[in-house]
Amino acid sequence: MASPRFDNIINQEKRAQVSLRATFIGLAANVLLAASKIVVGISAKSVSVIADGLNNLTDMGAVLVSFISLRLARKPKDMEHPFGHGRMEYIGSLVISILILYIGLDLARTSWGAITRPEAPIFTWAVFIITVAGIPVKVFLFFFYRRNGKSYSIASLAASAQDSLNDVMTTTMIAIGLLLSHFFGLLVDGYLGLGVAVLILWSGYRILRDTVTQLIGGKPDKALGTQAITILRSYPEILGLHDFVLHDYGPGRAYASVHAEVSASTSLISIHEAIDRAEREIMDCLDLPINIHMDPVVADEVGSDSPAKKITAFLTGYNPPLSMHDFRMVPGKTRIKLIFDITLPVDTSHKEDEIIRDISAFAQSLDPRHRCIINVDYNYFGSISRDSNHD
């Protein structure tokens, strides 16, 4: 049975093949559409048809950007890029989003000119047929790009799919404008083009927003993180988990780190062996490199009246329920510092300041000398607390 790591390598090769096929199909289709529309647009003196042809010409650039970014993303890691070049795919989507925004702005400018200085284009059925012939081609490209973009997690192809859908709307509006101008004398090309420009600008903004979020670090892959945590919780030597972080270095390329709470009374050798097994299992099962930091936990010898136990009980009953880790107490003459971390659900509506204020007030109700120093972590992957380790 093939390992996930081997499957991931095969998937990367398949993604490269899909990208190459999409490049050839996209280039052939857009060259044909661009050449035919620009020629008939010039002959008909139709600004909108020429603009549509130039739009297809820029689509060629988007296809090339998608292909180049995928090729660069496949480059192996090197001294300057120890985690590989996977994020080049996101940069490719960023470039495509900028192209879409440029097209939208240029179309808006052209449309405004047609509104302020309307001019009837020279209508012929040849011009109309060549214009609408691009619609089924772009519909095919939309479904082709979208299917392969989703199946192989190719962000740049997903962006190209949205661009193709924009082209369908653009060409449809231009065709409607040609008919209204010819049969009813209505010069609405400019207004229709302006409406399409707004839609194109909105789609370009959405792609740009999502891509920038991925580049600067958005929400981690919850499914992958949950699978890793499930494996870690299956080890009895691991008493609890916190500070789980999942780093995204491109589609199919991730790296994780986590703090694992282990008993301070257990042999360091046996704990180290268990941690090694956990790291290998996650790598073999998920193709996910992970670094596990061991946090030794000393049994609470003070009893149920200790501040740690009481604060833990308070957090458990809080709304929403919270967890605590890395607790330590630093006594002084007039103050007793309580230093610890709490973990908040990422979707909580409570403010950090409000929660810290409530915890501090409770701690001072136990002893007025208590002063809390609290660090807040956010949990993206469900329950990973110590108490949930053995359900």
Secondary structure as GFF3:
##gff-version 3
##sequence-region A 1 391
A	DSSP	alpha_helix	4	44	.	.	.	ID=ss1
A	DSSP	alpha_helix	47	73	.	.	.	ID=ss2
A	DSSP	alpha_helix	88	116	.	.	.	ID=ss3
A	DSSP	alpha_helix	125	132	.	.	.	ID=ss4
A	DSSP	alpha_helix	134	151	.	.	.	ID=ss5
A	DSSP	alpha_helix	155	184	.	.	.	ID=ss6
A	DSSP	alpha_helix	189	216	.	.	.	ID=ss7
A	DSSP	alpha_helix	222	233	.	.	.	ID=ss8
A	DSSP	beta_strand	240	248	.	.	.	ID=ss9
A	DSSP	beta_strand	254	263	.	.	.	ID=ss10
A	DSSP	alpha_helix	268	286	.	.	.	ID=ss11
A	DSSP	beta_strand	290	297	.	.	.	ID=ss12
A	DSSP	alpha_helix	307	316	.	.	.	ID=ss13
A	DSSP	beta_strand	323	331	.	.	.	ID=ss14
A	DSSP	beta_strand	336	345	.	.	.	ID=ss15
A	DSSP	alpha_helix	352	366	.	.	.	ID=ss16
A	DSSP	beta_strand	370	379	.	.	.	ID=ss17
A	DSSP	three_ten_helix	386	388	.	.	.	ID=ss18
###
